[in-house]
Amino acid sequence: MDKQAIAIEVVYARADKQKLLRLTVPQGTTVRVAAVQSGMDAHFPELDLATAPLGIFGKAVAKPDERVLEEGERVEIYRPLIADPKEVRKQRAAKAAKNKAEAAEE
């Protein structure tokens, strides 16, 4: 018995280039399998689809090898972070505190 097919999208974006691919995959396809089947790594050679963080409609998927896709969902392939957001906030807060202390001394 054939599995019913569903339509999905797979997207990836860099600052200079974006790509959206529409795919038809068998029902029961996981997020990771859809990303690999998309062939997005042919357009972006730096991508490692076997380990890349993935999400659906802006929400990270904790277990992309287990999460089964539904009709119309958009799989998003995420880039690694350049800087840790927590560390950036700490540095910004420290700089603001230093500036405030210097202004109080004047």
Disulfide bonds with the S-S distance in Angstrom:
none
